[in-house]
Amino acid sequence: MTYRKKIVIAIVLVVFFIGAAFSGYVYWAIFSPNTSFETPTVSVYIPSSTNYDNLKNTLSPHLLNEDSFFKVAIQKGYLNSVRGGKFVLSKGMNNNEIINVLRSKPSTISLSFNNQERLEDLAIRVADQIEADAESLLLAFKDSIFLSKNGFNVENALSMYLPNTYDFFWNTSAEKFRDRMLKEYHKFWTPQRLAKAENLGLSPLEVIHLAAIVHKESVKSSERPRVAGVYLNRIKKGMKLQADPTVIFSIKYQSGDFTQVIKRVLYKDLKIDTPFNTYLYSGIPPGPIFMPDISAIEAVLNPESHDFLYFVADTQNFGFHVFAKTLQQHNKNKKQYVNWLNRKSISR
């Protein structure tokens, strides 16, 4: 074999091995497992507007080799079309599979909320679950144009948000979240529910505002239809609702301090002048004092039929109440409750 042929063969072999090595590297980079987590799956949350550094910070903790991933990502053009949202990666995925998941439709989250006292509380609760922050959510909730267009105002806007669990994309904007809740509100008010409200002489908003009081009065869903019946009886007779939860809300509303824990309503509190105080003002408050459960709303729409006009906490059966048809009987029941409060040294 001539020297020249040996050189040619050597060059061919070098090229072959280089090509084989490169092919092996490419195969390894694309198709070898590249996840670092031990759980079956892990969820990653990519912001709607993200740059290379943010993307790297989000993904790197879950990758065995971040360099190989980003090299493949560049080759596949992923970095030019990053989409935000929640994505679920599975253990053992390779770079190609990971990029395919990140390019696919984002996964949804189950967003839940209940027991919120104000729009501010709701904004914080929702912001803990989606990309939108509490400030942008609150601005969307209080948008005067949106509220006016849809028959709400700042005082009653909380009524639009019905407590439940909903499927959302993690990167849903504040406005889209609010708009979806409006749709859910209208979906809830079926013709059957609207007819029941009309038979009671109440608007849907009034039903929810009254349900908020019923919810606060009784933690027992089984008792709520009876409590609702009491307030509806008072409304029919032209009596003030005189609901202690509205006084507690008025104390917080007037002071601006909603962190207070108030266990006892005092006589002086009954004179606090806010539109929510049902000891001062007749009728149903102009807004909800709380976000009522669906069970409380249904209790108002389906009240128990009876002649009770009064009730007070039952000191022998906690969580329930003692009901009365006359003021005389109510005062007797109330005296037992006040004595119990005094024995427990509950002054506020």
Secondary structure, 3 states (H helix, E strand, C coil): CCHHHHHHHHHHHHHHHHHHHHHHHHHHHHHCECECCCCCEEEEEECCCCCHHHHHHHHHHHECCHHHHHHHHHHCCHHHCCCCEEEEEECCCEHHHHHHHHHCCCEEEEEEECCCCCHHHHHHHHHCCCCCCHHHHHHHHCCHHHHHHCCCCCCCHHHHCCCEEEEEECCCCHHHHHHHHHHHHHHHCCHHHHHHHHHHCCCHHHHHHHHHHHHHHCCCCCCHHHHHHHHHHHHHCCCCCCCHHHHHHHHHHHHCCCCCCCCCCCHHHHHCCCCCCCCCCCCCCCCCCCCCCHHHHHHHHCCCCCCCCEEEECCCCCCCEEEECCHHHHHHHHHHHHHHHHHCCCCC
